[in-house]
Amino acid sequence: MLSQLKTISGIIVPAIATEQIIEIDRIAVEETDPNLFQMMENAGRNLALSAIDILGNAWQKANIVVLSGIGGNGGGGICAARHLANRNGNVKVCITNPEKLKEVSTYQHKIYLSAKGLEIGINDLPNEKPDLIIDAVIGYNLKSVPRGYSLEMINWANSQPAKILSLDVPSGVNTTTGDTPGAFIKAERTLTLALPKIGLLPELTGDLYLADI
């Protein structure tokens, strides 16, 4: 069962299902005006700060690998990588299919590269020895078992001794049911966005944190 999150004043934060997340995102973009670019920027900045918190005072000497999918989750990971790079962090991004990035994620990729951000390919992962892995491969839009490059990334991450920080949900976990139909990320910490999701069970997420977008 999902552990209840509370505000500083003790108010219980409600948990929601995937369909509700999608509707909340729609309302945010279409009716209350923060656009997807702004929301992704907020998510990425919060993710970068969470990474620094995990690594502690020695974070600038740590090796960080960000695993990114092509959608909004991946864009948040790329954005986090830029914030870390701008702080002189040793960070590299690996994207499942860079040529298929969605519009907002493409924008994040462009400014990451313009900031001299480092990018590696799937085949480079076996040579990496990260101290922290940021998982931004699959978000709440999990449709089936992870396959292809997403599966390769998940298996590689789980094989490493490094801590894993997941954005919104560990890749491969259903945010409504908590089901794991295939391979999934075994996270040390999960930074979920806006509201907790019903399927974020403590045995799957590690320490669960909530970030505003």
N, C-alpha and C positions, 0 to 999 in steps of 0.2 A: 504493500500500500504506500502511496506517495506521502512522504512526511509533509506536514503542514508548514508553510512558510508564513511568517508574520512580519508586519511592519514594525518599525522602532516603537510605535505606540501600542503594539500588541494586537493590531487588527489582522485577522486571518486573510491571506491573499488567496482568492479563489483559483482553483485549477481548472483548465479547460481542455476540450477535445480538439482534434485536428481540424474538424469542420469549423469550429468556432475561431480557431487561429486564422484560418483563411478569411473568414468574414471580418474579423477585427483588422486584419491587414488591409482589406478592401475599404473599410470605413475610414481608416487612418489616411489612406492615400486619396480617396475620392471625396470625402466629406469634411475632413479636418485639416487638410492641406500639407502636413509634412510629407514630402515626396520620398520615393524609394531611395534616391541618392542620399538624402539626409538620414533616413532610417538606417541604411547600410553603414554610413559613416559613424553614426552613434554606436551601432553594434560592434564595428571593428575597433573603435577606440576603447570601448569597455573591455573587449576581448584582449587587447594589448595590455591594458592595465592589470587584468587578471593574470596574464602570463608573467608579468613582472612580479606580481604578488607571490605566485607559486615559487619562483626562482629565488626570490629574496635579494639581498645586497649584491650577490655575485652575478646578477642576471646579464650584465653586459658582456661577461666572459663566457656565457653559456651559448651552446649551439642550439638553435631553434629551427625546426622544420615545420612549415605550414602545409598541410594537405588540403587541397581545395577542389571542390566540384565545380560545375559550370553555372549553377544557379545562384540564388540569393545567399545561401549559406556559404558557398565558395567565395562569393564576392566579399562577404564579411571577413573571411579569413585573409584574403588578399589585402583588404584595408588594414587589418590588424598588423600584417607584416610590414606595411608602409610605416605605420606609427612606431613599430619597434625599430625599423631601419633608421627612421628620422631621429631616434634616440641613440643611435650608434650601436644598436643591437646586431648580433651576428645571426641573421635570419635568412632562410631560403624558402621559396615557394615552389611547390610541385602541384600542377593542375592536371586533372584527368584528361581533358581535351581542350587546350587553350583556344583552338580555332572555333569551338562551339560555345564559348562563353555568352551568356545572355547580356542584354544591353547594359544594364547597370553594373554588372560584374566586369564587362569589357572596359568600362570607364575606370573602375578601380585598378584593373590590370594595367591600363595605359599610364595612369599617374604613378603607380608603383614602379614601373620600368623607367619612367622619366626621372624618378628619384634615385635611380641607379640601384634599384632593388634586384637581388639575385634570384634567378629562376633555374630550377633543375628539372630533368625529365624523370619519368617512371624508372627508367633503366639506371639512373644515378642513385636511387634510394639505397641499394645494398652497400654503397660506399659511405653513406652518411652515418655519423655517430652522434645523434642528437641528445641533448640533456632534457629537452622538452619537445613534444610533438603537439601541434595544434590541429585538431580534427575539425575540418569544415567541408567534409566531402558530401554528405547527404543530410539534408535538414528534415523538416516535418513532412515533406512530400514523398516519403518512401512509398514506392508502388509495389515492389517485389523484392526478392532476395538481391543483395548487391552482386553485381557482375562486372566483368571486364576490369578496367583500370581501378574502379572504385573498390572492387574486391581485392585487387593487388595491394592497394594502399592500406586497407584495413588489416590485411594479414601481415604486412610489413610492420605497421605501427604496433600491433599486438606482440610481435616477436622481439621488440626492442625493450631494453631495461628502462628507457626514459619514461618519465611521467607523461600522461596524455591529458590535454585540456580540450574538451569538446565544446563546440559552439551550438547552443540551443538544445541539441539532443545528440547523444552518441550515434554516429553513423550506423545504420542498420537496425535501429530501435524504432518501433511504431509508437508515436507520441500519444495515441489514444489508448491502446491496449497494453503497451509494454512488451508486446510480442517481439521476438527476434527470429524472423523466418529464415535467416541465413547467418552469415558472418556479421559480427558487430564489433564496434570499438569498445574496449574495456577501459573506461575513462577513470582517471584519478579525480577529476573535477569536471563538472558541466556548468557552463554559464548559459542559462536559458534566458530568453528574451521576452520582455513585456509581461507575461504571466506564466506561471508554471503549467506544465502539461500533465494530464492525468496519467499518461504512460511512463512518466519519468520516475521509475521505481528506484529506491536507494541502492539496491543491489546492482543496478545497471549504470547509474550516473556517477558514482563516487560522490564527493561533496557537491551539493547542488547550490548554485548561486543564481541570483536573479538580477538582470540588468535592464535598465530603462532604455527605450529607443525613441 
